[in-house]
Amino acid sequence: MATCYSIQELMRMISSAAGSIADTVSDREGHQFMDALLGASRVYVTGAGRSGLIAKAFGMRLMHLGMESYVVGETITPAMQKGDLLVAFSGSGETHSITDICKTAKMVGGTLALVTSRSESSIATIADLAVVLDSRQYDDEGLSSDFAIRQITGSHRSGADYNPKAPIGSLFETAAMIFSDAVILELMDLRHTAKDEVEDNYSNIQ
């Protein structure tokens, strides 16, 4: 009989995997990312699919801190200019729509920061800085043998039908969400932002 996992066990597996990814994050990359955020006139965020949802959540939190932030593609997003920062979330670094946005940002003089799982990609080659959340340690040959971990990384093996890019994979997005929340906490500390100041920026007309 196949092993059944409880929700709690699956949550612990995901948490453990995300913790392992955190151990791979470079201090240098983290510092560069923080410096870019603190030095930017305005911050734009972008991403596709689930990564896009993480990008929007990050942009919202930046706004809560009192920073000027925008989501690329929204109707009220102003033109990007020199001195502005684009933060792109892309696990593969190859998504065509995000690649085009990043190229445009560079063309107009913006700074490009990439949050990705791959250090070598089309977007990484043009980025001014990149933070690598290496979820590939659970993919392909380096994959955990555990069935549940194979599922959450999108690398479930099923004979000839094995597809390491199955859409159920979400470990990069999980790690990206944790990373972005950690960045917000660091920004609160560096900017001496109190909790009540953040709460003052919460939406009050929902």
N, C-alpha and C positions, 0 to 999 in steps of 0.2 A: 504493500500500500504506500502511495506517495506521501512524503512528509508534508504536513500542513503547518503553516505558520500563523501565529496570532498577529493582530495589528500591532501590538506592542513590540513583538519581536522584529517585525518588518521595519518599524520606526527606528529601532536600535541599529539595525543593519545599515539603514540609510544614514543615520547620524554618524555611525562609525566610519562609513565610506567618506562622508563629507569631511570628517575630522582628519582623515588621512590626506585628503586633498589640501586641506589648510596647511599641513606640514610641508607641502612642496612649494608654497608661495614664497617668492623671493622678497627679502626685506628691501632690496634696492628697487625692485619694481613697485612695491607698495609705497615707498617714499616718493618715487617719481610721480605716481598717481596722485598722491596727496598734494604734492607741490603744484601739479597741473591744475587741480581743482581750486586750490587757494589762490593761484595766480590768474585765473581766468576772469574775464569781464562777465561772460555769461556761459552757462553750461547747457549744451544740447545733448539729448540722449536718443539712442536708436537701437533697434533690434528687431528680428523677425520671429514670428510664432511665440513660443514660450519665452524665448530670450527677450522679445519685445515687451512682454508683461513685466519681466524683471527690470528692464530699462525704465518703464513708466513708473514703477514703484520707487526706483532710485530717484528719478526726477522729482517725484512728489515729495520725497523726504528732503531733498535739497531745498525745495521751496519752503518746507516747514522750518528749515534752519534759517530762512531769510535770504537765501541765495537766489539769484535770478536764473531759473532753469526752464527749459522748454523741451517738449517732445517733438521730434522731427515728424512732419506729416500732419500735425494738427493745424486747424484753420487759423489759429491766432498766433502761430509761431512766426516770429520775425526773421528777416534775412540775417544769415550768419555773416560775421565780419572778422577781420583780423583781430586777434586777441581773445576770440571766443574759443571754447573747447567743445569738441564732440566726443562723447563717450559711447562707443559702440560695443554692444554685447553680442558676440557671435562665437559659438562653440567651435565651429569648423573654420571660421575666418574666410569662408568661401561663398557665402550666400550672395547671389548676384545683386539683389536689390540693395542690400546693405553695403556691398562693395562699391556700387555706384554712388550711394550717399556719401561714403567716406572719401571717394575721389573728388567729389564736388566740394566737400568741406575743405580739403587740402587746396583745391584750386582757388578758393576765395580767401585763402590766407588763414584758415582756422587750424587749430592744433587737434590732432587725432589721438585719442587714447583708446586702446582696444582691450576688452576683457574677453579671454578666449581659452580654449583648452589646447590649442596648437600654436607653438612658437613660430612655425613656418607656414604661412598661408598668403593668399593674395592681399588680404587686408593688413597682415603683419608687416609685409614688405614696404607699405607706405605709411604705417603708423609711426607717430613720433615716440610713442611709448606703449608697452603692452604689459598686461598682468596675465600670467599663465596659470590657470586653475587646471592642473593636469589630471583630468578624469580618465585619461587614456590608460592609467595604471590598472583600470578594471576592464579594459576593452581587449578584444582579440587575444593574443598570446599571453598577455599579462593579466588576464581576467580571473576573478575569483571563481572557484569551482562551484560556489553555492548557487543554486537555481534562482533564488530570489534576487541576489545581486546581479545575475545575468539579466534578469528581467528589467530591473530599474535602470541599468546602463544601456538597455536596448540591444543587448548582445545575446539574446536567447538562441541557443544552438538547436536546430531541429533538422538534422541530416542535410539533405541537398537543399532544403529550404532555408538554411541558416543565413540570416541577414544581420550583420553587425550594426546596421543603421536603422533598425526597427524604430518606429515612431514612439514606442513606449519609453524609450530612453530619456531620462530626465536628470541624471546626476550632475551634469554641468550646470543646469539651471538652479538646482538646489544649492550647489556650492557658490554660484554667482549671487544668489539672494543673500546667503550668509556673509559673503565678502562685502556686498554693498551695505548691509546693515552694520558691519564692523567699521566700514569707512565713515558712515554717518556718526557712529559713536565717537570716533577719533576726531571728526570735524567739530562735534559739539564741545569736545574737550579743548581743542586748539583755538576755537573761536569764543570760548567761555560762554557758551549758549546754555541758558538755564532751561529746565523742563517746561516751565510756565511760558517762556518765550516761544518755544516750539508749539505748544498747545494753542497759543494765541493765533497761530497761522492755520489751524485746522479749519476746514470748510464749515461754514455755519448756515448754508442755504441749501443743503441736500434735501 
